[in-house]
């Protein structure tokens, strides 16, 4: 059985078992003891194992992502337009997601008594050590982004400082001669593969951990918590659909000067492949072929933008992260200030670059952002069981965004296609 099916089964089994225990026994001392000393600790061990790899994952993937750009001076305007398009599209996606979740408020449909008990149970366990304890956004936040001691920043979980340090490593690597940069690049590449291997090992235990975490919540709080999950899924899928159909259409028409209907007609095979595989990397060959042959983007541009976008341009993932963070805050009855929501936007944009291209790869980074704004990381268990379906939808948006970016770059920095040889132009000789 596939891992995502096992995780969904674990979610359903934990939810059903917990609801049955809650309805039949209630929160008796025996049930509370089992939750506090058995199921909850097991779930937290799994969560800690994921948090464990956040620092090396951020440092390796972000540094490699920036270094992979090569020299900005050599890339010139094509590189700058590409990066500006990536950041712009991702930021718009996150803002749209936050607007949707603030309007729909899928996490508010919980009984006030249940919400009060959720706060009392988990608020004390919310780790605010990863960056911003109070979620304030001010001068000190800006100053602390640049760490005096990167090792101390990593040890203290000061994630903004760690991200800045990783970005600086990547930028510095682009300025070095290849023979000087190669040793560190190889180390970072190896570190990235090691952290991804650890995530893969940890995710094998996800079905059992999800069972334990969901059982802990539903045994304490009953069925009410699960009802809001349907509204959450509708909010995510609806926002992704709006961004895919309307957002990209507006950008294609106004910025890329393309016909959106023609674009989506030609790109449909790519989006179907992305939806079925849930992998930008697995879709990459099809994306490249369609971008060049069907959309008419020159190979020089498509060959640069599309592979880079498969790693760095995660519009759908960033939108999903923004909605998920605010949904979990609503479930726990916690209100995020404007400053905290700005942090969510910034971190969703930045961490989208560092998402590992494997099942569950976004989970450690999502937990990091939860902790940064003072939310309980246990809340991630609520959404893990439905993540596979949402992953299919957001991957479709991610891949479509790569092709949209290629058309934008083609419009502003298009290069002429190589001349056709006379022999080819004359056709086959008899």
Order of alpha helices (4+ residues) and beta strands (2+ residues): alpha-alpha-alpha-alpha-alpha-alpha-alpha-alpha-alpha-alpha-alpha-alpha-alpha-alpha-alpha-alpha-alpha-alpha-alpha-alpha-alpha-alpha
